[in-house]
Amino acid sequence: QVQLVESGGGLVQAGGSLRLSCAASGRTSTDYAMGWFRQAPGKEREFVAAISRGGGITMYTPSVKGRFTISRDNAKTTAYLQMNSLKPEDTAVYYCAARRGAVTGMANEYGYWGQGTQVTVSS
């Protein structure tokens, strides 16, 4: 079992930055690939970024590439999502997820989820 707790969300103006954190706890949490997903009101949950167990492989959805950076600190069993140049369309609840195995952008491949953190970008 892995438990995930997100933090770092908030309200920011367009063009600003936020850093989300996902603290993982539980048995061998460093054996898990980590992903970030988001869900805006009235929309389906969508993939944002993911990182492999060792951190050597990262994936991004095209709309955030060059603006967002995913990373992880395995010593602290924490994953991060640095979000720069934020846009109003980035407004959503952001969820951290974990899975054993290879990194992927498919939400249904992740077995563990956090409770989500709200990110609101004003224009």
Secondary structure by P-SEA (a helix, b strand, c coil): cbbbbbcbbbbbcccbbbbbbbbbbccccccbbbbcccccccccccccccccccccbbbbcccccccbbbbbcccccbbbbbbcccccccccbbbbbbbccccccccccccccccbbbbbbcc
